[in-house]
Amino acid sequence: MGVEPENTLRSFAHAEQAGMDAVELDLHLSKDGALAVMHDAAVDRTTDGRGLIAEKTMAELRELDAGQGERVPVFEEVLDAVGSPVQAEIKDVAAARALAEVMLRRDLAGRVEVSSFHDEAVAEIAQLVPGVRTVLIASRWESDVVDRAKEAGAATLALNIRRLTLDVVEQAHAEGLKVIGWVVNTQDHLRLARALGLDGATTDYPEIRRAGRFTA
């Protein structure tokens, strides 16, 4: 989203061409039950429309301009447009079951990792899709965050790099969990991610990976 319209096919193609390990996207349910790819619950910030995704059909969402003429994609469209692994974040807990249906139908457990801020969504997708890799996301957390991840069945924690400490990373690693830092958009944060021994990082700027090889 740092260089292309957020959550669009154009942005995912850019990330893939830049050699990123995976593309991350966000999922909400439309009024008619489609998996709409958008970060916010409302369309106001990232399109020329107004209103809640849950109150619009996918056809209505497709009429909106999501930036530079891009349209709001559905999840399946992204899967067909890029070949990269995908991390799909469940923004709307109700989307978990719909996502599970697509993953089972298309045998996506090996390609799609599922993440969410919602413990219950992580637990539900883990129960519905055998073998799925799951990620619990947190921006602010208490000392029980590692226990929460284990209870939800998550294999990975994705934590705000601005608040992440070595103690939390070591606790997670001791319990067999991976740790991803977000959002790593500066060289300082990239250096911090490496110093903390993180297993991965998310970024809005794919080119940081190439620059980081020499400067981080």
N, C-alpha and C positions, 0 to 999 in steps of 0.2 A: 504493500500500500504506500510505501515511501516514494515509489517511482511510477506507479500505474494506478488506475482506479481500483479501489479496494474491493476484494472479493469478486473479481470479474475474470472471465476466461483470458483476457489480455494479461492480467497480472500473473495468473498461474503459468501461462506460457512463458512469460519473462523469467519467472523463477526457475522454470525447468531449463530454459536455454542458458541460464547463468550457472547451471550445474548444482543447484541446491539438492540436498538429500531427499527432501519432501516438500510438499506444499501444504499450508495450513488454511483451512476455511471454516466458516461458521454456519450453523444450521438453525433455521426456524421453520415452523410449520405454517404454510399458507392456509387460508380459509378453507380451501378444498383439499387439504392434506398433503400437499406437495412439499418436498424438502427444499425450501428456498435458501440460497446461499447469500447471507447477509449478516453483518455483525450486530447491528442494533435491532431492537424489537420494532422500531418505527423506521420508515423509509426516508424520513426528512433529511438526515445528514448526508447520505451517500447517493441520493437520487434527486430528480427534479419533482418528485411527488411529495405527498403528505399522508400521514396516517400509519396505522399499525399493520404489520405484515399479516397478523392473524385475522385481520378484517378485510383482506384482499385475496382474490383468487390468484392463482399463478398466472393466468392470462392477463389479469390487471397489472400484476407486478412486471410482466414482460413488456408492458407498454412504456415503462419508465426508462429514463436515461440514467444509467448508473455511472456516467462519466465517459467522455470522449465517444459517445454513441454506443457504449457497451450496454448490454441488457442484464437484468438480474438472472443469473443462471440457476438451474435446478441441479441438485447434487449429481444425478446420473449424467448430466451433460458434461460436468467437469471430469468425471471418470473417463468419458469417451474422448475428451479433448486433449488430455495430457496423459503421459504414461508413468509419471512419477508416483511414488508412494504418497499417500494422503493422510494428514492428521485432521480429522473432522471433529470440530468442537460443537457439542450440543449446547446451544444457548437456551433453548426452550425444552424443558424436561419432557414435554409431550412428544418431542421429536425422536426420542430414544427408540420407541417401538417402530416407528416408520423407518428409521435408519437401520434397525435390526432386520427388517423385512428385506430391504434392498441388499444388505450385506449377505444375508443367507441366500437370496435368489441368485446373486452374482458371485458367490463364493469369494468374498472380499476380506476375510479375516487376515490373510497374509499381506494384503496391500494397504488396508485402511486401519489406522490406529485411531481410537476414539477418545476424546478428552472432554472434560466439563468441569465447571466450578461446582456443579451440583453432585454431591456424593451419591444421591439416589439415582441419578442418571448413569453414573459410572457403574454402580452396582447392577442396574437393570440391564444395561447393554452387555455386561459381562455374563449375566445369567442367560440372556437370550441368544448370544452368538458365541458358541464354543470356540475357544482358542483366540478370541479377540484380544489385542493388546490395548490396555486402557491407561489413561492419564488423569490424575486429579490435579486441577489447577487451583492456585490460591494467590491472592494479591496480599492480603493480610492474614496471618494465621497465628494460632496458639501453639503451645508446646506439644499438643496432641496431633499435629498434622501428619506425622509419619503413621501413627496408629489409625488415623482416619483413612489414609490411603490403603493401608492393609485391610481394614474392615470393608472398604468398598471394592476390594479386589483389584486395585490399580497396581500396575507394574512400575509406574513412573510418576514422579511429582514434577509439575511445571510451576515454578515459583518466580515471583517478581524479583528480578536481579537487584533492584534497589534496596531490598530488604533481606536478601539472602545472606546467610552466614555460614561459615565453615562448619559450625556445630551442627546445623540442620543437615547439611550435605553428608557429614560423617554419620549422623544418626540414620539417615535414609540408606546410605550405602551399607551400613552394618546390618540392616534388615533386608538387604537384597533389592532395594529399590533404586532405580535410576533417577537422576535429577536433571531437569532442563531449566535454563534460565530465560526469562523474557522481560522486556524486549531488549535485545542487544543491538543497539543502533550506533554505538560509538566505539572507537578503538579502546577507550578506557574500560568500557563494559566488556569488550571482548577479552581484554587482558584479565579482567576480574573473573570472567567465566573460566578461563584457563587456570588461573591461580586457585580457584575453588575446586578444580578437578571435576567440572560438570560433564555430564554425558552428552549434552547438546545445548543448543541455544536457538531461539527464534529471532528473526530480524525482519524489519520492513525494507531493508536495503540489501538485496542479494549480493551486490558487488563488494560488500564488506568482507565476505569470505575470501575473495581473491586478494584484496588489500591486506587482510589480516595475516596472510601467510608470511608477509615480509615485515610487518610492523608490530604485530601483537606479541 
